[in-house]
Amino acid sequence: MFIELLIAILLGCIAGTITGLIPGVHINLVAVSIFAVSPFLLNFTSPLILAAFIISMSITHTFTDFIPSCFLGAPESETALSVLPAHRLLLRGLSYEAIFLTVFGGLFSLIITIMLIPLIIVTLKEIYPILRTYIGYILIIVSLFLILKERKSKYFALIVFLLSGVLGLATFKLRLSEPLFPLLSGLFGISILMMSIKDKIKIPEQKINKIIIDKKTGFKSIISSVLVGTFSSFLPGLGPAQAAIITSQLFKKMSIRGFLIIVGALNTINMIISFVTLYVIDKARNGSIVIMSKILGIFNLETLILSIGIILISGAIAAIITLKLSKVFTRLISKLNYQKLCLSIILFVTILVMIITGFYGLLVLVVATFVGMLPTLKGIGKSHLMGCLLLPVILYFIL
C-alpha cells in the first residue's frame, strides 16, 4: 500500500506540473475526468490511491501555475494579481527571483498552516455559523475597501469593478462548461499580452542569482498571509487574489517581492483550508477537492491526517519541480521573440476557449480582453477586475 501511495503522489505531482504549465488545462478538468472513469479505475486500485493522486496534483498545481503567470501572462483566478509584479521583475531580468518568492511563500505558509490546523478547526466551528449570515455584507465591505484604496482614480476603479462584475454575471448566466477560463484569460491574460505586443516589449537576459530574502519582510508576509488567507478561505468569492490585496494593505509600504511572497502563500493556504472546511462543514472551496471527497465517500479525521501527510510530501516535491523548471524557462525566454510568443499564446488560448466553451465563450474572451485593458490604459490597479467574481457572489447572498 505504501509503494502504491508513493507512486500516486509522484504521478499526481507530474499531473499538477502539466496542469500548472499549460493555460486552460486546470486541475478541476482533470479531477472531473478522473471521477468520470473512477468506476473503471477502482477495479485496479483503491479510492484512497485515487484521492492521493488528486491531492498531490492539486498542491503541485498551486506552485507550478506561477510559471505561465510570470513568463506568459496566462493566469488563473488564484494567480491573476501576481502577473504585473512578476512581469516587472521579468523585464528587469529577475524572473527566477519572482518564481522563487512565490515558492518561498507557498512552502513556508504550507508548513505553518498545517501546524495551525487544530486551532483553525476549533475556530471554524465557532465562527462559520455567524459568518454565513453576513457573507454578502462582508464582501461589500471588502469591495469598497479595494476601491477606496485606489490612489489614481476611485471613479474609474468603481467603473472597472462594475463593468467586470456585470461581465461576470453575464458569463455565469451563459452556463458555459468552464466560465472562468475565457473570463479570466481575457481580463488578466490576453489583455496583458496585447499590451505587451502594443508596447513592443523585449525581454532582457534573465539572471539566476543567489536570492536573499529580508527576514522581516518574509516573516511578516507569511504570518499575515496565514491570518488573512485562513479567514478569506471561509468566504465564497473572496479568493487568494482579493486576499492578497487585503494582506498587502497591512503594510505601510509593500514591496513587489513581499507581494509575490503573499500571493504564493495565499494560493497554497486556500487549497489547504479546503481540506479543513471539507472536514468541519462538509464544504470545499476547490473543485478538485470536491471530486476527491466524492471518490472517498467519507472524509473523517483519519482521512484529514493522511491528507496532511500527502500535502507535505507533495509540497516539497512541487517546490523543487517549480524551481528547476523556472531555471529552464529563465534560460529560454530571452532567446525567443516575445511578440511572436505572445501571439502564439493568444492563438492557443483562443482555440482552447473555442473547443472548451464554444462561440459564447469566445465572445466572453473578446469582451473580457477589452475590459481587461482599461486598468492599464487608465493607470489603476487590475485588482478591481476581480469584481467579475465578487459582484455575482455578493448579489447571490444579498438577494
PyMOL commands that set and color helices and strands:
alter all, ss='L'
color gray80, all
select helices_A, chain A and resi 2-21+27-41+47-64+66-71+80-90+95-115+117-148+154-173+180-198+215-232+240-248+256-281+287-296+301-333+338-378+382-398
alter helices_A, ss='H'
color red, helices_A
deselect
rebuild
show_as cartoon
